[in-house]
Amino acid sequence: MPRLKVTQIRSGIGGKRNQRETLRTLGLKRLHDVVVKEDRPEIRGMVNTVSHLVTVEEVE
């Protein structure tokens, strides 16, 4: 199964509460944090919610 490499590039400060919580749920705590998640619809939805704060690459 493909995986997604999600990197936080902008801060969640000043954003909506659900966007800050989504970053935390993805496992991103600070700028330039990187997490690798399975490519599932739930993860795609979370990434879509904070698409202006993160970059996404497909790996593997």
C-alpha positions as CSV (number, residue, x, y, z in Angstrom):
1,M,0.0,0.0,0.0
2,P,1.4,3.5,-0.8
3,R,2.4,5.8,2.0
4,L,2.2,9.5,2.3
5,K,5.1,11.6,3.7
6,V,3.5,14.7,5.3
7,T,5.7,17.7,6.3
8,Q,4.5,20.7,8.2
9,I,5.6,23.9,6.5
10,R,3.5,26.5,8.2
11,S,2.4,27.1,11.8
12,G,-1.1,26.3,13.0
13,I,-1.1,29.4,15.3
14,G,-4.0,31.7,14.5
15,G,-5.8,28.9,12.6
16,K,-9.1,27.4,13.4
17,R,-9.2,24.9,16.3
18,N,-10.1,21.9,14.1
19,Q,-7.0,22.6,12.0
20,R,-4.7,22.7,15.0
21,E,-6.3,19.5,16.3
22,T,-5.9,17.9,12.9
23,L,-2.1,18.7,12.8
24,R,-1.8,17.2,16.3
25,T,-3.8,14.1,15.2
26,L,-1.5,13.6,12.3
27,G,1.5,13.7,14.7
28,L,2.8,17.1,13.6
29,K,3.9,19.3,16.6
30,R,6.3,21.9,15.1
31,L,7.6,23.3,11.8
32,H,9.4,20.8,9.5
33,D,8.1,17.8,11.4
34,V,7.7,14.8,9.1
35,V,5.4,11.8,9.5
36,V,4.8,8.9,7.2
37,K,1.2,7.6,7.1
38,E,-0.6,5.0,5.1
39,D,-2.6,6.3,2.2
40,R,-6.1,5.9,3.4
41,P,-9.3,8.0,2.9
42,E,-9.2,9.2,6.6
43,I,-5.6,10.4,6.3
44,R,-6.4,12.1,2.9
45,G,-9.3,13.9,4.5
46,M,-7.1,15.2,7.4
47,V,-4.4,16.3,4.9
48,N,-7.1,18.1,2.9
49,T,-8.2,20.0,6.0
50,V,-4.7,21.4,6.6
51,S,-3.5,21.4,3.0
52,H,-2.3,25.0,3.3
53,L,-0.1,24.1,6.2
54,V,1.6,20.9,4.9
55,T,3.2,19.4,1.9
56,V,2.5,15.8,0.9
57,E,4.6,13.3,-1.1
58,E,3.9,9.7,-2.0
59,V,6.7,7.4,-1.0
60,E,7.5,3.7,-1.6
